[in-house]
Amino acid sequence: MKGRSGSLSVLTGNLSAMEPDDRAATWLLANQRGVISREQVLANGVTEAGLRHRLRRGGPWQRLLPGVYVTTTG
């Protein structure tokens, strides 16, 4: 799945260092319209540091609510 369009490459705004359970994470984001909980992110192999990186100013993800993230920037 790595590198394919539509896959959850965790650093691009979807889930890129997320090889451990990439298919599950891709399914979650597709079926939850790009919204994912902190628990789901961590359960799919993203580290705390990886989550912070995605949520940084100008990063690919945004906080929607406490512990809930949207994986788009627009």
FIMARKE-343147 format. One record per residue (C-alpha): residue number from 0; residue in one letter; x, y, z. Coordinates in pm, whole numbers, plus 50000, padded with zeros to 5 digits. Last residue first. Example, Ala and Ser with C-alpha at 12.3 -4.5 7.8 and 13.67 -1.06 7.14 Angstrom:
// FIMARKE-343147
NODE_1_s_51367_49894_50714
NODE_0_a_51230_49550_50780
//
This chain:
// FIMARKE-343147
NODE_73_g_49085_52283_50385
NODE_72_t_49356_52114_50585
NODE_71_t_49249_51752_50575
NODE_70_t_49292_51469_50823
NODE_69_v_49030_51585_51072
NODE_68_y_49112_51509_51433
NODE_67_v_48923_51415_51748
NODE_66_g_49088_51395_52092
NODE_65_p_48960_51739_52195
NODE_64_l_48745_51855_51905
NODE_63_l_48823_51918_51537
NODE_62_r_49198_51936_51575
NODE_61_q_49363_51976_51235
NODE_60_w_49579_51750_51022
NODE_59_p_49832_51812_50740
NODE_58_g_50061_52041_50936
NODE_57_g_50077_52420_50903
NODE_56_r_50096_52458_51279
NODE_55_r_50168_52108_51413
NODE_54_l_49891_51845_51421
NODE_53_r_50065_51591_51194
NODE_52_h_50390_51624_51388
NODE_51_r_50211_51593_51720
NODE_50_l_50056_51266_51599
NODE_49_g_50393_51134_51487
NODE_48_a_50545_51224_51822
NODE_47_e_50265_51040_52004
NODE_46_t_50331_50742_51778
NODE_45_v_50111_50633_51488
NODE_44_g_50064_50256_51481
NODE_43_n_49696_50209_51407
NODE_42_a_49588_50195_51772
NODE_41_l_49743_50540_51825
NODE_40_v_49533_50695_51548
NODE_39_q_49217_50514_51658
NODE_38_e_49258_50628_52019
NODE_37_r_49317_50988_51909
NODE_36_s_48995_50980_51711
NODE_35_i_48965_51002_51333
NODE_34_v_48776_51220_51088
NODE_33_g_48866_51190_50718
NODE_32_r_48514_51100_50608
NODE_31_q_48469_50830_50873
NODE_30_n_48443_50552_50615
NODE_29_a_48745_50663_50412
NODE_28_l_48951_50748_50719
NODE_27_l_48873_50420_50892
NODE_26_w_48934_50210_50580
NODE_25_t_49273_50370_50525
NODE_24_a_49361_50306_50890
NODE_23_a_49264_49941_50863
NODE_22_r_49461_49901_50542
NODE_21_d_49770_50069_50684
NODE_20_d_49798_49852_50993
NODE_19_p_50171_49846_51061
NODE_18_e_50262_50072_50765
NODE_17_m_50160_50396_50924
NODE_16_a_50464_50610_50862
NODE_15_s_50279_50790_50595
NODE_14_l_49781_50835_50825
NODE_13_n_49629_51086_50570
NODE_12_g_49755_51435_50563
NODE_11_t_50070_51351_50378
NODE_10_l_50268_51218_50672
NODE_9_v_50061_50911_50742
NODE_8_s_50047_50767_50391
NODE_7_l_49696_50637_50418
NODE_6_s_49657_50499_50073
NODE_5_g_49458_50700_49825
NODE_4_s_49737_50710_49571
NODE_3_r_49979_50426_49626
NODE_2_g_50312_50501_49795
NODE_1_k_50288_50232_50058
NODE_0_m_50000_50000_50000
//
